[in-house]
Amino acid sequence: MRNAIIERKTAETDIKLSLDLDGKGAGIIDTGVGFLDHMLTLFAKHGRFDLNVKCVGDTDVDFHHSVEDIGIALGKAFAQALGDKAGICRYGDIILPMDEALILAAIDISGRDFLNFDVEFTADKIGDFDTELVEEFWYGFVRNAAVTLHFKELDGQNNHHVAEGCFKAAGRAMRKAVSIDPRLAGEIPSTKGVL
C-alpha cells in the first residue's frame, strides 16, 4: 500500500494529512485557506491521489505558516508513501493549458530537493491569498519530498489561471512520476541503485 499519514504540530499550525498514491482523486481538504483548498483539490484530482488535509493555523496572522507547513506535510507524505521508490517511473512532465495560461511542470523523484519556479504573478494577491505563497508552498514540498521540480510559465495573464495551472500540472506530472513501470519489475530506477 502506497499511502501515508502525517501529523505535524507546531506553535503555528496543527496539521493532519493522509495520502494514497493509488487513489481516485478524492478527499476532504480543509486548510483554513480557501484558495489553497481549491488548489489542493485540483492537485489531488489531476494526480488521482486520495488526499485528506485538516489544518488549524494562525490565519489571524496571515496564511504563510499554514501554506508552508501544509507543503512540508504533503512532501513528507509523498516521501513516506513512495518508500524506497522501487518500480516507479521516476520522471513526469506536462505542458498544461489553463485558458490563456500555459504551464510546464517537470519532476524527478531523485532524492535531491530542488525547485525552479519560473512563474511571474502580476498581482500581489488572488482574493485574500498572497501570490508569493504559491512558490513558498512548493519549496516546502520539494524540500521534504526530496524531489526536483521545475515550473515554467510559457504564457498567462490571469493570476488565478497561472496558479491553477501550476497545481494541475504538478498533479499530472507527479501522477506520471509515481506510477509503477511494469518493465522495471521492482527495480530502483537509477544506476546508483538508490534514490
C-alpha positions in Angstrom: 0.0 0.0 0.0 1.5 3.3 -1.1 0.0 5.6 1.4 1.0 7.8 4.3 -0.4 9.6 7.4 1.4 12.7 8.6 0.7 14.7 11.7 2.6 17.9 12.2 2.0 20.2 15.1 3.9 23.4 15.8 3.1 26.6 17.8 1.7 28.0 14.5 -0.1 25.0 12.9 -1.8 21.7 13.6 -2.0 19.5 10.5 -3.4 16.1 9.9 -2.8 14.8 6.4 -3.4 11.4 4.7 -2.3 10.5 1.1 -3.0 7.4 -1.1 -0.9 7.5 -4.3 -3.2 5.0 -6.0 -6.5 6.6 -5.3 -9.2 8.2 -7.4 -8.6 11.9 -6.7 -11.0 12.1 -3.8 -10.7 13.5 -0.3 -11.6 16.2 2.1 -9.4 19.3 2.2 -9.9 21.9 4.9 -6.8 24.1 5.3 -8.4 27.2 6.7 -7.2 28.9 3.4 -10.0 28.8 0.8 -7.7 29.3 -2.2 -5.3 26.6 -1.1 -8.2 24.2 -0.6 -9.1 24.8 -4.2 -5.6 24.3 -5.4 -5.0 21.1 -3.4 -8.4 19.7 -4.7 -7.2 20.3 -8.2 -3.7 18.7 -7.5 -5.3 15.6 -6.0 -7.9 15.3 -8.7 -5.4 15.6 -11.6 -2.9 13.4 -9.8 -5.5 10.8 -8.9 -4.3 10.9 -5.3 -6.7 10.5 -2.4 -5.8 13.4 -0.2 -7.3 14.4 3.2 -6.0 17.6 4.8 -7.1 19.3 8.0 -5.1 22.3 9.2 -5.8 24.6 12.1 -3.3 27.5 11.7 -2.7 31.1 12.8 -4.6 32.5 9.9 -5.4 35.5 12.0 -1.7 36.5 11.5 -1.7 35.6 7.8 -1.7 32.4 5.6 2.0 32.0 5.4 2.6 29.4 8.2 -0.4 27.2 7.1 0.6 27.2 3.4 4.3 26.5 4.1 3.5 23.8 6.7 1.0 22.0 4.5 3.6 22.0 1.7 6.0 20.4 4.2 3.5 17.8 5.4 2.5 16.9 1.8 6.1 16.5 0.8 6.7 14.2 3.8 3.6 12.2 2.9 4.9 11.6 -0.7 8.4 10.6 0.6 6.8 8.1 3.1 4.3 6.7 0.6 7.0 6.1 -2.0 9.3 4.2 0.4 12.4 3.0 -1.5 10.8 4.1 -4.8 11.2 0.7 -6.4 9.5 0.3 -9.7 8.4 3.9 -10.1 8.7 5.7 -13.5 10.6 8.5 -11.6 10.1 11.2 -14.1 7.0 13.1 -15.1 6.3 16.2 -17.2 3.5 18.1 -18.9 2.7 21.3 -20.7 -0.7 22.2 -19.4 -3.1 24.8 -20.8 -5.4 26.6 -18.5 -7.3 29.0 -20.7 -4.7 31.7 -21.7 -2.1 30.3 -19.3 0.3 27.7 -20.4 2.4 26.0 -17.7 5.3 23.5 -18.0 5.9 21.2 -15.0 8.6 18.6 -14.8 9.5 16.4 -11.9 12.3 14.0 -11.0 11.8 11.9 -7.9 15.6 12.0 -7.4 16.2 12.1 -3.7 17.5 15.6 -4.2 15.5 18.7 -3.4 15.5 21.5 -6.0 12.8 23.9 -7.1 13.0 26.1 -10.2 9.9 28.4 -10.1 10.0 30.4 -13.3 6.5 31.8 -12.8 5.6 35.5 -12.6 2.4 36.8 -11.0 1.3 40.3 -12.0 -0.6 41.0 -8.7 0.3 40.6 -5.1 -3.0 38.8 -4.2 -5.6 36.5 -5.6 -8.6 37.4 -3.4 -7.1 37.3 0.1 -4.3 34.9 -0.9 -0.7 36.2 -1.3 0.5 35.0 -4.7 4.1 34.6 -3.4 2.8 31.8 -1.2 2.4 29.5 -4.3 6.2 29.4 -4.6 6.5 29.0 -0.8 4.2 26.0 -0.8 6.3 24.2 -3.5 9.5 25.0 -1.6 8.1 23.3 1.5 7.0 20.4 -0.7 10.3 19.7 -2.6 12.5 20.0 0.5 10.5 17.3 2.2 9.6 15.1 -0.7 13.3 15.2 -1.8 12.3 15.8 -5.5 13.4 18.1 -8.3 10.6 20.2 -9.6 10.6 22.7 -12.4 7.8 25.1 -13.3 7.9 27.4 -16.3 5.2 29.8 -17.2 5.1 29.8 -21.0 2.1 32.1 -21.2 -0.5 33.6 -18.9 -2.2 36.9 -17.9 -4.8 35.8 -15.3 -3.1 35.1 -11.9 -5.8 32.6 -10.8 -5.3 30.7 -14.1 -1.5 30.7 -13.7 -1.7 29.4 -10.1 -4.3 26.8 -11.0 -2.2 25.7 -14.0 0.8 25.1 -11.6 -1.2 22.9 -9.3 -2.9 20.9 -12.0 0.4 20.5 -13.9 2.2 19.4 -10.8 -0.6 16.8 -10.1 -0.4 15.4 -13.6 3.4 15.3 -13.7 3.6 13.7 -10.2 1.0 11.1 -11.3 3.3 10.0 -14.1 6.4 10.0 -11.9 4.9 7.9 -9.1 3.3 5.4 -11.4 4.6 1.9 -11.5 6.6 0.9 -14.6 5.9 -2.9 -15.1 9.1 -3.2 -17.2 11.2 -2.3 -14.1 10.0 -5.3 -12.2 10.5 -3.6 -8.9 14.0 -2.2 -9.7 15.2 1.2 -8.4 15.2 3.5 -11.5 18.7 4.7 -11.0 22.2 3.4 -12.0 23.2 4.2 -8.4 20.7 1.6 -7.1 19.2 4.0 -4.7 17.1 7.2 -4.9 
